[in-house]
């Protein structure tokens, strides 16, 4: 992508807001929680993100025009919480920002979870793998208002769990797995889910690595349980222009369709995603 085309994509009318970092802390190895206080834009308040949506964060670096798309983890009192991994040059730069730093942040993007799918169900089960746990916290908060629907979180980590206290405050049950067995169940979140009771009155919501989501999709299909998945594809521009985050879903009459995760997702029906492409 040329610099000119990138600037065309990142035009001001896309609804960018300015925010101030009020907290930026490491919550696990190379995992950071950043809390942003977002200012109104010409009297227009920042729109509350829906569970599963992401925001585009712009670095204070003229050499990096494209934003970093990061899932919304929490939202309260004009404060947006983001949890991200410091895995590349851009996110390592974000991790080093001090409190008080001002950033430009886009309005929430993408299609989030359909929380209405939990209405009338006995239980909503949230399955998160690694950083995939982060967007499920906002979902847990939204599902708390559904009365009879209990909320269970099944969370898998490499070795260091994070956000557990926040999940415990918003869920009826929280189960933890770690790859190295240092905390909770020894294994991943999908393995742990299979060890727990699951019934036809449950609805599954998941975010995490593609191999985990693939296993969950087959498991849910075999149990006849509805599943929504938030895909963790690498997004280039975050606005649907570069087509770098495309996935394949099933279309009508056994056709396969390419969909942009940033614009058509990131949440899809798990039974529609074609995993082995």
PyMOL commands that set and color helices and strands:
alter all, ss='L'
color gray80, all
select helices_A, chain A and resi 3-9+12-14+89-96+115-118+130-146+164-170+189-195+210-223+252-254+261-264
alter helices_A, ss='H'
color red, helices_A
select strands_A, chain A and resi 17-28+31-38+54-58+68-76+79-85+102-105+123-129+150-157+173-178+185-186+202-207+226-230+246-250+256-260+267-269
alter strands_A, ss='S'
color yellow, strands_A
deselect
rebuild
show_as cartoon
